[in-house]
Amino acid sequence: MFVLTLENHPDGVYSVWDESENRVIPIFLQSDDADRYLMMMSTEDGYPPMEVVEMEDHVIIGACQERGQRFSIITPDDFLIPPDDPAAIE
């Protein structure tokens, strides 16, 4: 599985705010999808430098569950677009 982190800071996992004001971590099943999302972010001003990091599924999902952190598994059938406002990320 793949997540986005701040460049050179793999402990800071990327998340977005959902419509209910909850932070949600997108977890990508495919590296191509994570790379595509990162590429879309890099074309917008205001986003910090990010990178794709591969993680074992039990590690990232377990960490989210342990901390009560919401997450969403992004499958190859999903199409996710970064928020227009970089302030919407965490």
C-alpha positions as YAML, in Angstrom:
chain: A
units: angstrom
residues:
- id: 1
  name: MET
  ca: [0.00, 0.00, 0.00]
- id: 2
  name: PHE
  ca: [1.11, 3.55, -0.64]
- id: 3
  name: VAL
  ca: [0.67, 6.83, 1.21]
- id: 4
  name: LEU
  ca: [1.89, 10.36, 0.66]
- id: 5
  name: THR
  ca: [4.20, 11.98, 3.17]
- id: 6
  name: LEU
  ca: [6.08, 15.23, 3.45]
- id: 7
  name: GLU
  ca: [9.31, 14.87, 1.51]
- id: 8
  name: ASN
  ca: [12.01, 13.37, 3.76]
- id: 9
  name: HIS
  ca: [9.52, 13.07, 6.67]
- id: 10
  name: PRO
  ca: [7.84, 9.65, 6.30]
- id: 11
  name: ASP
  ca: [6.26, 9.95, 9.76]
- id: 12
  name: GLY
  ca: [4.05, 12.84, 8.57]
- id: 13
  name: VAL
  ca: [1.35, 11.09, 6.53]
- id: 14
  name: TYR
  ca: [-0.81, 13.20, 4.20]
- id: 15
  name: SER
  ca: [-4.49, 13.57, 5.00]
- id: 16
  name: VAL
  ca: [-7.40, 15.68, 3.83]
- id: 17
  name: TRP
  ca: [-10.51, 17.05, 5.52]
- id: 18
  name: ASP
  ca: [-13.78, 15.39, 4.55]
- id: 19
  name: GLU
  ca: [-17.17, 17.11, 4.39]
- id: 20
  name: SER
  ca: [-17.72, 16.36, 8.10]
- id: 21
  name: GLU
  ca: [-14.44, 18.06, 9.10]
- id: 22
  name: ASN
  ca: [-12.70, 14.73, 9.80]
- id: 23
  name: ARG
  ca: [-9.14, 14.05, 8.68]
- id: 24
  name: VAL
  ca: [-8.92, 11.11, 6.28]
- id: 25
  name: ILE
  ca: [-5.73, 9.44, 5.07]
- id: 26
  name: PRO
  ca: [-5.93, 8.19, 1.48]
- id: 27
  name: ILE
  ca: [-4.19, 4.82, 1.21]
- id: 28
  name: PHE
  ca: [-3.52, 3.77, -2.38]
- id: 29
  name: LEU
  ca: [-3.41, 0.12, -3.43]
- id: 30
  name: GLN
  ca: [-1.36, 0.89, -6.55]
- id: 31
  name: SER
  ca: [1.82, 2.97, -6.72]
- id: 32
  name: ASP
  ca: [0.73, 4.37, -10.11]
- id: 33
  name: ASP
  ca: [-2.39, 5.87, -8.54]
- id: 34
  name: ALA
  ca: [-0.39, 7.44, -5.70]
- id: 35
  name: ASP
  ca: [2.13, 8.80, -8.21]
- id: 36
  name: ARG
  ca: [-0.67, 10.26, -10.35]
- id: 37
  name: TYR
  ca: [-2.25, 11.95, -7.31]
- id: 38
  name: LEU
  ca: [1.14, 13.37, -6.32]
- id: 39
  name: MET
  ca: [1.67, 14.64, -9.86]
- id: 40
  name: MET
  ca: [-1.70, 16.44, -9.75]
- id: 41
  name: MET
  ca: [-0.71, 18.05, -6.45]
- id: 42
  name: SER
  ca: [2.65, 19.18, -7.78]
- id: 43
  name: THR
  ca: [0.99, 21.23, -10.54]
- id: 44
  name: GLU
  ca: [-0.80, 23.41, -7.95]
- id: 45
  name: ASP
  ca: [0.85, 26.20, -5.97]
- id: 46
  name: GLY
  ca: [0.91, 25.99, -2.21]
- id: 47
  name: TYR
  ca: [1.41, 22.26, -1.68]
- id: 48
  name: PRO
  ca: [4.56, 21.32, 0.23]
- id: 49
  name: PRO
  ca: [7.00, 18.87, -1.39]
- id: 50
  name: MET
  ca: [5.58, 15.37, -0.96]
- id: 51
  name: GLU
  ca: [6.65, 11.85, -1.82]
- id: 52
  name: VAL
  ca: [5.07, 8.41, -2.18]
- id: 53
  name: VAL
  ca: [6.01, 5.89, 0.50]
- id: 54
  name: GLU
  ca: [5.24, 2.17, 0.38]
- id: 55
  name: MET
  ca: [3.98, 0.62, 3.61]
- id: 56
  name: GLU
  ca: [2.83, -2.82, 4.60]
- id: 57
  name: ASP
  ca: [-0.97, -2.89, 4.82]
- id: 58
  name: HIS
  ca: [-1.03, -4.11, 8.42]
- id: 59
  name: VAL
  ca: [1.35, -1.32, 9.48]
- id: 60
  name: ILE
  ca: [-0.54, 1.66, 8.05]
- id: 61
  name: ILE
  ca: [-4.03, 0.32, 8.73]
- id: 62
  name: GLY
  ca: [-3.03, -0.80, 12.23]
- id: 63
  name: ALA
  ca: [-1.52, 2.61, 13.00]
- id: 64
  name: CYS
  ca: [-4.69, 4.35, 11.81]
- id: 65
  name: GLN
  ca: [-6.94, 2.07, 13.85]
- id: 66
  name: GLU
  ca: [-4.75, 2.40, 16.94]
- id: 67
  name: ARG
  ca: [-4.99, 6.21, 16.77]
- id: 68
  name: GLY
  ca: [-8.65, 6.35, 15.76]
- id: 69
  name: GLN
  ca: [-7.58, 7.94, 12.46]
- id: 70
  name: ARG
  ca: [-9.98, 7.70, 9.54]
- id: 71
  name: PHE
  ca: [-8.59, 6.32, 6.30]
- id: 72
  name: SER
  ca: [-9.85, 5.42, 2.86]
- id: 73
  name: ILE
  ca: [-8.48, 2.64, 0.66]
- id: 74
  name: ILE
  ca: [-8.12, 4.00, -2.88]
- id: 75
  name: THR
  ca: [-8.53, 1.20, -5.41]
- id: 76
  name: PRO
  ca: [-7.59, 1.33, -9.11]
- id: 77
  name: ASP
  ca: [-11.31, 1.90, -9.85]
- id: 78
  name: ASP
  ca: [-11.36, 5.11, -7.76]
- id: 79
  name: PHE
  ca: [-10.50, 8.56, -9.09]
- id: 80
  name: LEU
  ca: [-9.28, 10.94, -6.42]
- id: 81
  name: ILE
  ca: [-8.53, 14.62, -7.06]
- id: 82
  name: PRO
  ca: [-6.50, 16.71, -4.59]
- id: 83
  name: PRO
  ca: [-8.35, 19.55, -2.86]
- id: 84
  name: ASP
  ca: [-8.17, 22.94, -4.58]
- id: 85
  name: ASP
  ca: [-7.04, 24.52, -1.33]
- id: 86
  name: PRO
  ca: [-3.69, 23.26, 0.02]
- id: 87
  name: ALA
  ca: [-4.87, 24.42, 3.46]
- id: 88
  name: ALA
  ca: [-7.35, 21.52, 3.31]
- id: 89
  name: ILE
  ca: [-4.50, 19.06, 3.82]
- id: 90
  name: GLU
  ca: [-2.88, 18.08, 7.06]
...
